[in-house]
Amino acid sequence: MRYLVLVLEISLAALTLYVMALLFWDFISPKLPVAETGSIAVPTRMKSGAVTDWTVFATVNPFYRDQKSEIVEDTVLADARETNLDLELFGIRFSPDGKGVAIIRTPDKQQGAFRVGDEIFNGVVLNRVLQDRVAIERAGVLEVLTFPGQQGTGQLGPTEAAQDKAK
């Protein structure tokens, strides 16, 4: 019994020293400036005066290092209209070949990760994942889903064009 208490005391002492070391490291480590929104404000100039080129993240996909990211654009998608379904786009995992993953909130208010070809709900299939939007297919017609507050393709769909001409 005596040895068990000794082992327990040594374990607690080691744990206490570990936590104290973590706290010490937290106090002496350099702090990054934080914006009012709570996100980290990353400086564009380092102390050495070198300018950081952040555009590399727009052209290189870290998951496919041997491939350059190219905007996959299709003439069919250029004519696609913004969907009116109760869907909301939350995230995109873009792949240069258009076969990425999208995080979408469905009409039942549940979020899910969908791959290209997956059925989002009855009759609605994820067709393509682009850098800034996704294409869904509903009854054989392509529609575009963008992030909230983001404009769609800028093209008017057939019904919207007819409504616009009627005005």
Secondary structure, 3 states (H helix, E strand, C coil): CHHHHHHHHHHHHHHHHHHHHHHHHHHHCCCCCECCCCCECCCCECCCCCECCCCHHHHECCCCCCCECCCCCCHHHHCCEECCCCCEEEEEECCCCCCCEEEEECCCCCEEEEECCCEEECCEEEEEECCCEEEEEECCEEEEEECCCCCCCCCCCHHHHHHHHHC
